[in-house]
Amino acid sequence: MVGDIAGLIAAIAFVLLVGVIAIPLIKLGKVLDETRNTVRSLSDGALPLLSEVTTTVASTNQQLGKVDTITNNVAQVSTNVSALTALFAATLGSPVVKVAAFTYGVRQAIGGRKAAGKRR
């Protein structure tokens, strides 16, 4: 009889222990369910975001390719303008300088003759 009472007390204590341990386990299960739902919603939101980022990067790469083409064209135009300026300076610059020097010489000569004519 004493053994039956001790067994009954042990069984009740075990049931209470299981009950006390079951409450935190149930709460932990709810936390894990919420965590799973949060991770699922994050992954569902991240996939479209990654798709948009991929599209944006591809579009940016296309625009950079266009900018690179424009930059190359501007460099080529700059080179052509430089060559044209050098050609213009070589073909017209030297004769213009010669004409200016000749004109200056003629003016000096005429000015010298006028000055000589006034002295007489």
Backbone as XML, in Angstrom:
<?xml version="1.0"?>
<chain id="A" units="angstrom">
  <residue number="1" name="MET">
    <atom name="N" x="0.807" y="-1.160" z="0.000"/>
    <atom name="CA" x="0.000" y="0.000" z="0.000"/>
    <atom name="C" x="0.880" y="1.265" z="0.000"/>
  </residue>
  <residue number="2" name="VAL">
    <atom name="N" x="1.896" y="1.275" z="0.807"/>
    <atom name="CA" x="2.816" y="2.405" z="0.837"/>
    <atom name="C" x="3.505" y="2.511" z="-0.525"/>
  </residue>
  <residue number="3" name="GLY">
    <atom name="N" x="3.773" y="1.396" z="-1.128"/>
    <atom name="CA" x="4.414" y="1.393" z="-2.438"/>
    <atom name="C" x="3.471" y="1.937" z="-3.507"/>
  </residue>
  <residue number="4" name="ASP">
    <atom name="N" x="2.156" y="1.671" z="-3.324"/>
    <atom name="CA" x="1.193" y="2.187" z="-4.281"/>
    <atom name="C" x="1.079" y="3.701" z="-4.168"/>
  </residue>
  <residue number="5" name="ILE">
    <atom name="N" x="1.096" y="4.189" z="-2.927"/>
    <atom name="CA" x="1.005" y="5.641" z="-2.707"/>
    <atom name="C" x="2.264" y="6.319" z="-3.245"/>
  </residue>
  <residue number="6" name="ALA">
    <atom name="N" x="3.395" y="5.730" z="-3.018"/>
    <atom name="CA" x="4.661" y="6.300" z="-3.519"/>
    <atom name="C" x="4.658" y="6.287" z="-5.039"/>
  </residue>
  <residue number="7" name="GLY">
    <atom name="N" x="4.142" y="5.238" z="-5.642"/>
    <atom name="CA" x="4.061" y="5.159" z="-7.108"/>
    <atom name="C" x="3.104" y="6.211" z="-7.653"/>
  </residue>
  <residue number="8" name="LEU">
    <atom name="N" x="1.970" y="6.400" z="-6.908"/>
    <atom name="CA" x="0.996" y="7.400" z="-7.325"/>
    <atom name="C" x="1.586" y="8.810" z="-7.224"/>
  </residue>
  <residue number="9" name="ILE">
    <atom name="N" x="2.310" y="9.096" z="-6.159"/>
    <atom name="CA" x="2.962" y="10.413" z="-5.985"/>
    <atom name="C" x="4.020" y="10.607" z="-7.072"/>
  </residue>
  <residue number="10" name="ALA">
    <atom name="N" x="4.759" y="9.566" z="-7.362"/>
    <atom name="CA" x="5.772" y="9.670" z="-8.408"/>
    <atom name="C" x="5.097" y="9.906" z="-9.763"/>
  </residue>
  <residue number="11" name="ALA">
    <atom name="N" x="3.986" y="9.266" z="-10.034"/>
    <atom name="CA" x="3.281" y="9.441" z="-11.301"/>
    <atom name="C" x="2.732" y="10.861" z="-11.412"/>
  </residue>
  <residue number="12" name="ILE">
    <atom name="N" x="2.170" y="11.384" z="-10.314"/>
    <atom name="CA" x="1.643" y="12.754" z="-10.310"/>
    <atom name="C" x="2.795" y="13.751" z="-10.508"/>
  </residue>
  <residue number="13" name="ALA">
    <atom name="N" x="3.908" y="13.509" z="-9.847"/>
    <atom name="CA" x="5.077" y="14.396" z="-9.987"/>
    <atom name="C" x="5.583" y="14.353" z="-11.431"/>
  </residue>
  <residue number="14" name="PHE">
    <atom name="N" x="5.577" y="13.192" z="-12.014"/>
    <atom name="CA" x="6.027" y="13.077" z="-13.408"/>
    <atom name="C" x="5.088" y="13.816" z="-14.358"/>
  </residue>
  <residue number="15" name="VAL">
    <atom name="N" x="3.780" y="13.708" z="-14.122"/>
    <atom name="CA" x="2.792" y="14.405" z="-14.955"/>
    <atom name="C" x="2.986" y="15.915" z="-14.812"/>
  </residue>
  <residue number="16" name="LEU">
    <atom name="N" x="3.197" y="16.399" z="-13.567"/>
    <atom name="CA" x="3.434" y="17.830" z="-13.350"/>
    <atom name="C" x="4.722" y="18.282" z="-14.042"/>
  </residue>
  <residue number="17" name="LEU">
    <atom name="N" x="5.741" y="17.479" z="-13.962"/>
    <atom name="CA" x="7.015" y="17.813" z="-14.623"/>
    <atom name="C" x="6.837" y="17.882" z="-16.136"/>
  </residue>
  <residue number="18" name="VAL">
    <atom name="N" x="6.132" y="16.919" z="-16.702"/>
    <atom name="CA" x="5.867" y="16.924" z="-18.142"/>
    <atom name="C" x="5.047" y="18.156" z="-18.508"/>
  </residue>
  <residue number="19" name="GLY">
    <atom name="N" x="4.072" y="18.531" z="-17.682"/>
    <atom name="CA" x="3.243" y="19.718" z="-17.935"/>
    <atom name="C" x="4.064" y="20.996" z="-17.892"/>
  </residue>
  <residue number="20" name="VAL">
    <atom name="N" x="4.954" y="21.082" z="-16.909"/>
    <atom name="CA" x="5.796" y="22.278" z="-16.788"/>
    <atom name="C" x="6.755" y="22.374" z="-17.979"/>
  </residue>
  <residue number="21" name="ILE">
    <atom name="N" x="7.295" y="21.259" z="-18.429"/>
    <atom name="CA" x="8.210" y="21.266" z="-19.568"/>
    <atom name="C" x="7.439" y="21.461" z="-20.877"/>
  </residue>
  <residue number="22" name="ALA">
    <atom name="N" x="6.192" y="21.009" z="-20.962"/>
    <atom name="CA" x="5.413" y="21.096" z="-22.193"/>
    <atom name="C" x="5.073" y="22.543" z="-22.539"/>
  </residue>
  <residue number="23" name="ILE">
    <atom name="N" x="4.825" y="23.398" z="-21.546"/>
    <atom name="CA" x="4.449" y="24.801" z="-21.811"/>
    <atom name="C" x="5.568" y="25.532" z="-22.561"/>
  </residue>
  <residue number="24" name="PRO">
    <atom name="N" x="6.831" y="25.499" z="-22.100"/>
    <atom name="CA" x="7.881" y="26.172" z="-22.880"/>
    <atom name="C" x="8.089" y="25.530" z="-24.257"/>
  </residue>
  <residue number="25" name="LEU">
    <atom name="N" x="7.899" y="24.208" z="-24.365"/>
    <atom name="CA" x="8.044" y="23.555" z="-25.658"/>
    <atom name="C" x="6.958" y="24.019" z="-26.637"/>
  </residue>
  <residue number="26" name="ILE">
    <atom name="N" x="5.749" y="24.219" z="-26.157"/>
    <atom name="CA" x="4.664" y="24.706" z="-27.008"/>
    <atom name="C" x="4.976" y="26.138" z="-27.460"/>
  </residue>
  <residue number="27" name="LYS">
    <atom name="N" x="5.436" y="26.969" z="-26.515"/>
    <atom name="CA" x="5.806" y="28.344" z="-26.861"/>
    <atom name="C" x="6.972" y="28.362" z="-27.858"/>
  </residue>
  <residue number="28" name="LEU">
    <atom name="N" x="7.948" y="27.477" z="-27.661"/>
    <atom name="CA" x="9.070" y="27.391" z="-28.588"/>
    <atom name="C" x="8.597" y="26.958" z="-29.973"/>
  </residue>
  <residue number="29" name="GLY">
    <atom name="N" x="7.629" y="26.063" z="-30.031"/>
    <atom name="CA" x="7.064" y="25.643" z="-31.311"/>
    <atom name="C" x="6.396" y="26.813" z="-32.030"/>
  </residue>
  <residue number="30" name="LYS">
    <atom name="N" x="5.675" y="27.666" z="-31.269"/>
    <atom name="CA" x="5.047" y="28.842" z="-31.873"/>
    <atom name="C" x="6.104" y="29.816" z="-32.396"/>
  </residue>
  <residue number="31" name="VAL">
    <atom name="N" x="7.181" y="29.984" z="-31.621"/>
    <atom name="CA" x="8.263" y="30.865" z="-32.063"/>
    <atom name="C" x="8.892" y="30.328" z="-33.344"/>
  </residue>
  <residue number="32" name="LEU">
    <atom name="N" x="9.109" y="29.023" z="-33.408"/>
    <atom name="CA" x="9.676" y="28.415" z="-34.611"/>
    <atom name="C" x="8.724" y="28.559" z="-35.803"/>
  </residue>
  <residue number="33" name="ASP">
    <atom name="N" x="7.413" y="28.430" z="-35.577"/>
    <atom name="CA" x="6.450" y="28.632" z="-36.659"/>
    <atom name="C" x="6.505" y="30.070" z="-37.175"/>
  </residue>
  <residue number="34" name="GLU">
    <atom name="N" x="6.568" y="31.036" z="-36.261"/>
    <atom name="CA" x="6.667" y="32.445" z="-36.663"/>
    <atom name="C" x="7.973" y="32.709" z="-37.416"/>
  </residue>
  <residue number="35" name="THR">
    <atom name="N" x="9.047" y="32.101" z="-36.954"/>
    <atom name="CA" x="10.339" y="32.260" z="-37.628"/>
    <atom name="C" x="10.267" y="31.688" z="-39.042"/>
  </residue>
  <residue number="36" name="ARG">
    <atom name="N" x="9.650" y="30.531" z="-39.179"/>
    <atom name="CA" x="9.500" y="29.919" z="-40.492"/>
    <atom name="C" x="8.668" y="30.810" z="-41.410"/>
  </residue>
  <residue number="37" name="ASN">
    <atom name="N" x="7.577" y="31.369" z="-40.894"/>
    <atom name="CA" x="6.732" y="32.265" z="-41.695"/>
    <atom name="C" x="7.491" y="33.537" z="-42.097"/>
  </residue>
  <residue number="38" name="THR">
    <atom name="N" x="8.286" y="34.068" z="-41.178"/>
    <atom name="CA" x="9.067" y="35.272" z="-41.470"/>
    <atom name="C" x="10.105" y="34.987" z="-42.551"/>
  </residue>
  <residue number="39" name="VAL">
    <atom name="N" x="10.795" y="33.877" z="-42.435"/>
    <atom name="CA" x="11.803" y="33.507" z="-43.438"/>
    <atom name="C" x="11.134" y="33.284" z="-44.792"/>
  </residue>
  <residue number="40" name="ARG">
    <atom name="N" x="9.976" y="32.661" z="-44.809"/>
    <atom name="CA" x="9.248" y="32.435" z="-46.058"/>
    <atom name="C" x="8.851" y="33.768" z="-46.697"/>
  </residue>
  <residue number="41" name="SER">
    <atom name="N" x="8.333" y="34.706" z="-45.890"/>
    <atom name="CA" x="7.933" y="35.998" z="-46.454"/>
    <atom name="C" x="9.147" y="36.784" z="-46.937"/>
  </residue>
  <residue number="42" name="LEU">
    <atom name="N" x="10.266" y="36.678" z="-46.224"/>
    <atom name="CA" x="11.486" y="37.347" z="-46.676"/>
    <atom name="C" x="11.982" y="36.773" z="-47.994"/>
  </residue>
  <residue number="43" name="SER">
    <atom name="N" x="11.950" y="35.471" z="-48.110"/>
    <atom name="CA" x="12.412" y="34.859" z="-49.367"/>
    <atom name="C" x="11.448" y="35.178" z="-50.500"/>
  </residue>
  <residue number="44" name="ASP">
    <atom name="N" x="10.146" y="35.231" z="-50.215"/>
    <atom name="CA" x="9.176" y="35.589" z="-51.251"/>
    <atom name="C" x="9.375" y="37.025" z="-51.702"/>
  </residue>
  <residue number="45" name="GLY">
    <atom name="N" x="9.749" y="37.919" z="-50.786"/>
    <atom name="CA" x="9.996" y="39.311" z="-51.141"/>
    <atom name="C" x="11.362" y="39.519" z="-51.770"/>
  </residue>
  <residue number="46" name="ALA">
    <atom name="N" x="12.310" y="38.669" z="-51.442"/>
    <atom name="CA" x="13.680" y="38.855" z="-51.944"/>
    <atom name="C" x="13.810" y="38.407" z="-53.394"/>
  </residue>
  <residue number="47" name="LEU">
    <atom name="N" x="13.063" y="37.426" z="-53.811"/>
    <atom name="CA" x="13.179" y="36.939" z="-55.185"/>
    <atom name="C" x="12.788" y="37.994" z="-56.217"/>
  </residue>
  <residue number="48" name="PRO">
    <atom name="N" x="11.659" y="38.692" z="-56.062"/>
    <atom name="CA" x="11.367" y="39.766" z="-57.020"/>
    <atom name="C" x="12.383" y="40.901" z="-56.948"/>
  </residue>
  <residue number="49" name="LEU">
    <atom name="N" x="12.862" y="41.178" z="-55.746"/>
    <atom name="CA" x="13.867" y="42.233" z="-55.579"/>
    <atom name="C" x="15.149" y="41.862" z="-56.316"/>
  </residue>
  <residue number="50" name="LEU">
    <atom name="N" x="15.576" y="40.620" z="-56.208"/>
    <atom name="CA" x="16.768" y="40.170" z="-56.929"/>
    <atom name="C" x="16.545" y="40.225" z="-58.439"/>
  </residue>
  <residue number="51" name="SER">
    <atom name="N" x="15.345" y="39.921" z="-58.877"/>
    <atom name="CA" x="15.033" y="40.013" z="-60.303"/>
    <atom name="C" x="15.113" y="41.460" z="-60.775"/>
  </residue>
  <residue number="52" name="GLU">
    <atom name="N" x="14.580" y="42.389" z="-59.982"/>
    <atom name="CA" x="14.653" y="43.809" z="-60.341"/>
    <atom name="C" x="16.092" y="44.306" z="-60.351"/>
  </residue>
  <residue number="53" name="VAL">
    <atom name="N" x="16.882" y="43.868" z="-59.384"/>
    <atom name="CA" x="18.290" y="44.278" z="-59.336"/>
    <atom name="C" x="19.028" y="43.757" z="-60.564"/>
  </residue>
  <residue number="54" name="THR">
    <atom name="N" x="18.750" y="42.537" z="-60.954"/>
    <atom name="CA" x="19.382" y="41.965" z="-62.140"/>
    <atom name="C" x="19.011" y="42.763" z="-63.382"/>
  </residue>
  <residue number="55" name="THR">
    <atom name="N" x="17.749" y="43.129" z="-63.497"/>
    <atom name="CA" x="17.296" y="43.934" z="-64.635"/>
    <atom name="C" x="17.965" y="45.300" z="-64.630"/>
  </residue>
  <residue number="56" name="THR">
    <atom name="N" x="18.058" y="45.913" z="-63.454"/>
    <atom name="CA" x="18.687" y="47.234" z="-63.340"/>
    <atom name="C" x="20.161" y="47.178" z="-63.708"/>
  </residue>
  <residue number="57" name="VAL">
    <atom name="N" x="20.846" y="46.153" z="-63.262"/>
    <atom name="CA" x="22.271" y="46.018" z="-63.592"/>
    <atom name="C" x="22.464" y="45.800" z="-65.090"/>
  </residue>
  <residue number="58" name="ALA">
    <atom name="N" x="21.609" y="45.007" z="-65.695"/>
    <atom name="CA" x="21.706" y="44.785" z="-67.143"/>
    <atom name="C" x="21.458" y="46.081" z="-67.905"/>
  </residue>
  <residue number="59" name="SER">
    <atom name="N" x="20.456" y="46.839" z="-67.473"/>
    <atom name="CA" x="20.159" y="48.124" z="-68.120"/>
    <atom name="C" x="21.315" y="49.102" z="-67.936"/>
  </residue>
  <residue number="60" name="THR">
    <atom name="N" x="21.893" y="49.118" z="-66.758"/>
    <atom name="CA" x="23.036" y="50.003" z="-66.490"/>
    <atom name="C" x="24.221" y="49.623" z="-67.363"/>
  </residue>
  <residue number="61" name="ASN">
    <atom name="N" x="24.453" y="48.337" z="-67.536"/>
    <atom name="CA" x="25.549" y="47.890" z="-68.405"/>
    <atom name="C" x="25.321" y="48.331" z="-69.848"/>
  </residue>
  <residue number="62" name="GLN">
    <atom name="N" x="24.073" y="48.276" z="-70.310"/>
    <atom name="CA" x="23.775" y="48.733" z="-71.665"/>
    <atom name="C" x="24.054" y="50.235" z="-71.795"/>
  </residue>
  <residue number="63" name="GLN">
    <atom name="N" x="23.630" y="50.997" z="-70.789"/>
    <atom name="CA" x="23.848" y="52.450" z="-70.835"/>
    <atom name="C" x="25.343" y="52.770" z="-70.787"/>
  </residue>
  <residue number="64" name="LEU">
    <atom name="N" x="26.095" y="52.026" z="-69.985"/>
    <atom name="CA" x="27.539" y="52.249" z="-69.923"/>
    <atom name="C" x="28.201" y="51.923" z="-71.258"/>
  </residue>
  <residue number="65" name="GLY">
    <atom name="N" x="27.684" y="50.915" z="-71.947"/>
    <atom name="CA" x="28.195" y="50.601" z="-73.285"/>
    <atom name="C" x="27.949" y="51.751" z="-74.242"/>
  </residue>
  <residue number="66" name="LYS">
    <atom name="N" x="26.775" y="52.375" z="-74.144"/>
    <atom name="CA" x="26.471" y="53.522" z="-74.998"/>
    <atom name="C" x="27.369" y="54.709" z="-74.651"/>
  </residue>
  <residue number="67" name="VAL">
    <atom name="N" x="27.584" y="54.931" z="-73.358"/>
    <atom name="CA" x="28.458" y="56.029" z="-72.931"/>
    <atom name="C" x="29.882" y="55.787" z="-73.418"/>
  </residue>
  <residue number="68" name="ASP">
    <atom name="N" x="30.313" y="54.538" z="-73.380"/>
    <atom name="CA" x="31.655" y="54.202" z="-73.865"/>
    <atom name="C" x="31.776" y="54.502" z="-75.356"/>
  </residue>
  <residue number="69" name="THR">
    <atom name="N" x="30.740" y="54.170" z="-76.118"/>
    <atom name="CA" x="30.736" y="54.473" z="-77.553"/>
    <atom name="C" x="30.791" y="55.975" z="-77.787"/>
  </residue>
  <residue number="70" name="ILE">
    <atom name="N" x="30.005" y="56.725" z="-77.015"/>
    <atom name="CA" x="30.005" y="58.190" z="-77.152"/>
    <atom name="C" x="31.376" y="58.748" z="-76.801"/>
  </residue>
  <residue number="71" name="THR">
    <atom name="N" x="31.973" y="58.239" z="-75.747"/>
    <atom name="CA" x="33.297" y="58.715" z="-75.345"/>
    <atom name="C" x="34.327" y="58.442" z="-76.433"/>
  </residue>
  <residue number="72" name="ASN">
    <atom name="N" x="34.272" y="57.265" z="-77.022"/>
    <atom name="CA" x="35.201" y="56.949" z="-78.118"/>
    <atom name="C" x="34.988" y="57.880" z="-79.305"/>
  </residue>
  <residue number="73" name="ASN">
    <atom name="N" x="33.723" y="58.164" z="-79.627"/>
    <atom name="CA" x="33.430" y="59.069" z="-80.738"/>
    <atom name="C" x="33.931" y="60.485" z="-80.460"/>
  </residue>
  <residue number="74" name="VAL">
    <atom name="N" x="33.753" y="60.944" z="-79.223"/>
    <atom name="CA" x="34.233" y="62.280" z="-78.856"/>
    <atom name="C" x="35.751" y="62.336" z="-78.948"/>
  </residue>
  <residue number="75" name="ALA">
    <atom name="N" x="36.425" y="61.285" z="-78.521"/>
    <atom name="CA" x="37.887" y="61.243" z="-78.617"/>
    <atom name="C" x="38.323" y="61.274" z="-80.084"/>
  </residue>
  <residue number="76" name="GLN">
    <atom name="N" x="37.604" y="60.559" z="-80.928"/>
    <atom name="CA" x="37.942" y="60.540" z="-82.354"/>
    <atom name="C" x="37.701" y="61.915" z="-82.976"/>
  </residue>
  <residue number="77" name="VAL">
    <atom name="N" x="36.606" y="62.571" z="-82.610"/>
    <atom name="CA" x="36.328" y="63.914" z="-83.126"/>
    <atom name="C" x="37.393" y="64.881" z="-82.655"/>
  </residue>
  <residue number="78" name="SER">
    <atom name="N" x="37.797" y="64.759" z="-81.404"/>
    <atom name="CA" x="38.852" y="65.625" z="-80.870"/>
    <atom name="C" x="40.154" y="65.436" z="-81.636"/>
  </residue>
  <residue number="79" name="THR">
    <atom name="N" x="40.477" y="64.194" z="-81.937"/>
    <atom name="CA" x="41.680" y="63.913" z="-82.724"/>
    <atom name="C" x="41.565" y="64.507" z="-84.127"/>
  </residue>
  <residue number="80" name="ASN">
    <atom name="N" x="40.400" y="64.383" z="-84.733"/>
    <atom name="CA" x="40.190" y="64.933" z="-86.077"/>
    <atom name="C" x="40.277" y="66.460" z="-86.072"/>
  </residue>
  <residue number="81" name="VAL">
    <atom name="N" x="39.711" y="67.102" z="-85.067"/>
    <atom name="CA" x="39.781" y="68.568" z="-84.972"/>
    <atom name="C" x="41.220" y="69.010" z="-84.781"/>
  </residue>
  <residue number="82" name="SER">
    <atom name="N" x="41.961" y="68.283" z="-83.978"/>
    <atom name="CA" x="43.371" y="68.607" z="-83.767"/>
    <atom name="C" x="44.152" y="68.488" z="-85.069"/>
  </residue>
  <residue number="83" name="ALA">
    <atom name="N" x="43.892" y="67.420" z="-85.810"/>
    <atom name="CA" x="44.583" y="67.243" z="-87.096"/>
    <atom name="C" x="44.175" y="68.330" z="-88.082"/>
  </residue>
  <residue number="84" name="LEU">
    <atom name="N" x="42.897" y="68.699" z="-88.092"/>
    <atom name="CA" x="42.419" y="69.753" z="-88.984"/>
    <atom name="C" x="43.039" y="71.097" z="-88.618"/>
  </residue>
  <residue number="85" name="THR">
    <atom name="N" x="43.164" y="71.371" z="-87.341"/>
    <atom name="CA" x="43.793" y="72.612" z="-86.890"/>
    <atom name="C" x="45.253" y="72.656" z="-87.301"/>
  </residue>
  <residue number="86" name="ALA">
    <atom name="N" x="45.944" y="71.553" z="-87.150"/>
    <atom name="CA" x="47.350" y="71.494" z="-87.556"/>
    <atom name="C" x="47.475" y="71.685" z="-89.062"/>
  </residue>
  <residue number="87" name="LEU">
    <atom name="N" x="46.574" y="71.077" z="-89.817"/>
    <atom name="CA" x="46.595" y="71.231" z="-91.273"/>
    <atom name="C" x="46.297" y="72.676" z="-91.664"/>
  </residue>
  <residue number="88" name="PHE">
    <atom name="N" x="45.324" y="73.293" z="-91.029"/>
    <atom name="CA" x="44.979" y="74.683" z="-91.303"/>
    <atom name="C" x="46.157" y="75.600" z="-90.982"/>
  </residue>
  <residue number="89" name="ALA">
    <atom name="N" x="46.777" y="75.361" z="-89.838"/>
    <atom name="CA" x="47.933" y="76.182" z="-89.446"/>
    <atom name="C" x="49.074" y="75.998" z="-90.440"/>
  </residue>
  <residue number="90" name="ALA">
    <atom name="N" x="49.266" y="74.793" z="-90.930"/>
    <atom name="CA" x="50.375" y="74.537" z="-91.863"/>
    <atom name="C" x="50.097" y="75.151" z="-93.235"/>
  </residue>
  <residue number="91" name="THR">
    <atom name="N" x="48.852" y="75.085" z="-93.697"/>
    <atom name="CA" x="48.558" y="75.567" z="-95.049"/>
    <atom name="C" x="48.292" y="77.059" z="-95.095"/>
  </residue>
  <residue number="92" name="LEU">
    <atom name="N" x="47.601" y="77.587" z="-94.119"/>
    <atom name="CA" x="47.252" y="79.006" z="-94.150"/>
    <atom name="C" x="48.114" y="79.852" z="-93.221"/>
  </residue>
  <residue number="93" name="GLY">
    <atom name="N" x="48.605" y="79.265" z="-92.179"/>
    <atom name="CA" x="49.355" y="80.021" z="-91.181"/>
    <atom name="C" x="50.622" y="80.615" z="-91.742"/>
  </residue>
  <residue number="94" name="SER">
    <atom name="N" x="51.377" y="79.834" z="-92.417"/>
    <atom name="CA" x="52.652" y="80.314" z="-92.954"/>
    <atom name="C" x="52.443" y="81.392" z="-94.018"/>
  </residue>
  <residue number="95" name="PRO">
    <atom name="N" x="51.562" y="81.233" z="-94.989"/>
    <atom name="CA" x="51.329" y="82.310" z="-95.963"/>
    <atom name="C" x="50.759" y="83.564" z="-95.314"/>
  </residue>
  <residue number="96" name="VAL">
    <atom name="N" x="49.894" y="83.429" z="-94.323"/>
    <atom name="CA" x="49.333" y="84.607" z="-93.654"/>
    <atom name="C" x="50.437" y="85.366" z="-92.946"/>
  </residue>
  <residue number="97" name="VAL">
    <atom name="N" x="51.351" y="84.659" z="-92.305"/>
    <atom name="CA" x="52.473" y="85.314" z="-91.633"/>
    <atom name="C" x="53.350" y="86.032" z="-92.668"/>
  </residue>
  <residue number="98" name="LYS">
    <atom name="N" x="53.561" y="85.382" z="-93.795"/>
    <atom name="CA" x="54.379" y="86.004" z="-94.846"/>
    <atom name="C" x="53.691" y="87.252" z="-95.399"/>
  </residue>
  <residue number="99" name="VAL">
    <atom name="N" x="52.385" y="87.193" z="-95.615"/>
    <atom name="CA" x="51.649" y="88.356" z="-96.109"/>
    <atom name="C" x="51.694" y="89.475" z="-95.084"/>
  </residue>
  <residue number="100" name="ALA">
    <atom name="N" x="51.526" y="89.132" z="-93.803"/>
    <atom name="CA" x="51.570" y="90.151" z="-92.754"/>
    <atom name="C" x="52.960" y="90.782" z="-92.694"/>
  </residue>
  <residue number="101" name="ALA">
    <atom name="N" x="53.993" y="89.981" z="-92.817"/>
    <atom name="CA" x="55.353" y="90.525" z="-92.780"/>
    <atom name="C" x="55.598" y="91.402" z="-94.006"/>
  </residue>
  <residue number="102" name="PHE">
    <atom name="N" x="55.116" y="90.966" z="-95.157"/>
    <atom name="CA" x="55.278" y="91.759" z="-96.378"/>
    <atom name="C" x="54.530" y="93.080" z="-96.244"/>
  </residue>
  <residue number="103" name="THR">
    <atom name="N" x="53.311" y="93.025" z="-95.738"/>
    <atom name="CA" x="52.521" y="94.244" z="-95.553"/>
    <atom name="C" x="53.211" y="95.183" z="-94.577"/>
  </residue>
  <residue number="104" name="TYR">
    <atom name="N" x="53.739" y="94.654" z="-93.505"/>
    <atom name="CA" x="54.463" y="95.477" z="-92.537"/>
    <atom name="C" x="55.687" y="96.115" z="-93.194"/>
  </residue>
  <residue number="105" name="GLY">
    <atom name="N" x="56.399" y="95.356" z="-93.978"/>
    <atom name="CA" x="57.580" y="95.884" z="-94.675"/>
    <atom name="C" x="57.205" y="96.984" z="-95.650"/>
  </residue>
  <residue number="106" name="VAL">
    <atom name="N" x="56.103" y="96.774" z="-96.378"/>
    <atom name="CA" x="55.647" y="97.792" z="-97.329"/>
    <atom name="C" x="55.251" y="99.057" z="-96.584"/>
  </residue>
  <residue number="107" name="ARG">
    <atom name="N" x="54.550" y="98.925" z="-95.484"/>
    <atom name="CA" x="54.164" y="100.110" z="-94.701"/>
    <atom name="C" x="55.375" y="100.843" z="-94.161"/>
  </residue>
  <residue number="108" name="GLN">
    <atom name="N" x="56.361" y="100.094" z="-93.718"/>
    <atom name="CA" x="57.591" y="100.719" z="-93.217"/>
    <atom name="C" x="58.326" y="101.445" z="-94.335"/>
  </residue>
  <residue number="109" name="ALA">
    <atom name="N" x="58.338" y="100.814" z="-95.489"/>
    <atom name="CA" x="59.026" y="101.440" z="-96.625"/>
    <atom name="C" x="58.314" y="102.712" z="-97.055"/>
  </residue>
  <residue number="110" name="ILE">
    <atom name="N" x="57.003" y="102.663" z="-97.118"/>
    <atom name="CA" x="56.240" y="103.859" z="-97.499"/>
    <atom name="C" x="56.389" y="104.922" z="-96.433"/>
  </residue>
  <residue number="111" name="GLY">
    <atom name="N" x="56.348" y="104.477" z="-95.174"/>
    <atom name="CA" x="56.531" y="105.430" z="-94.071"/>
    <atom name="C" x="57.920" y="106.041" z="-94.115"/>
  </residue>
  <residue number="112" name="GLY">
    <atom name="N" x="58.934" y="105.278" z="-94.484"/>
    <atom name="CA" x="60.306" y="105.784" z="-94.592"/>
    <atom name="C" x="60.433" y="106.776" z="-95.738"/>
  </residue>
  <residue number="113" name="ARG">
    <atom name="N" x="59.780" y="106.530" z="-96.855"/>
    <atom name="CA" x="59.826" y="107.449" z="-97.995"/>
    <atom name="C" x="59.139" y="108.760" z="-97.662"/>
  </residue>
  <residue number="114" name="LYS">
    <atom name="N" x="58.011" y="108.691" z="-96.943"/>
    <atom name="CA" x="57.314" y="109.910" z="-96.567"/>
    <atom name="C" x="58.167" y="110.733" z="-95.637"/>
  </residue>
  <residue number="115" name="ALA">
    <atom name="N" x="58.826" y="110.043" z="-94.687"/>
    <atom name="CA" x="59.692" y="110.747" z="-93.746"/>
    <atom name="C" x="60.877" y="111.366" z="-94.463"/>
  </residue>
  <residue number="116" name="ALA">
    <atom name="N" x="61.434" y="110.687" z="-95.469"/>
    <atom name="CA" x="62.559" y="111.207" z="-96.239"/>
    <atom name="C" x="62.092" y="112.401" z="-97.103"/>
  </residue>
  <residue number="117" name="GLY">
    <atom name="N" x="60.889" y="112.321" z="-97.616"/>
    <atom name="CA" x="60.358" y="113.413" z="-98.442"/>
    <atom name="C" x="60.095" y="114.670" z="-97.611"/>
  </residue>
  <residue number="118" name="LYS">
    <atom name="N" x="59.730" y="114.507" z="-96.367"/>
    <atom name="CA" x="59.489" y="115.647" z="-95.490"/>
    <atom name="C" x="60.776" y="116.318" z="-95.074"/>
  </residue>
  <residue number="119" name="ARG">
    <atom name="N" x="61.862" y="115.601" z="-94.989"/>
    <atom name="CA" x="63.151" y="116.145" z="-94.574"/>
    <atom name="C" x="63.729" y="117.019" z="-95.684"/>
  </residue>
  <residue number="120" name="ARG">
    <atom name="N" x="63.446" y="116.760" z="-96.862"/>
    <atom name="CA" x="64.038" y="117.506" z="-97.973"/>
    <atom name="C" x="63.409" y="118.805" z="-98.105"/>
  </residue>
</chain>
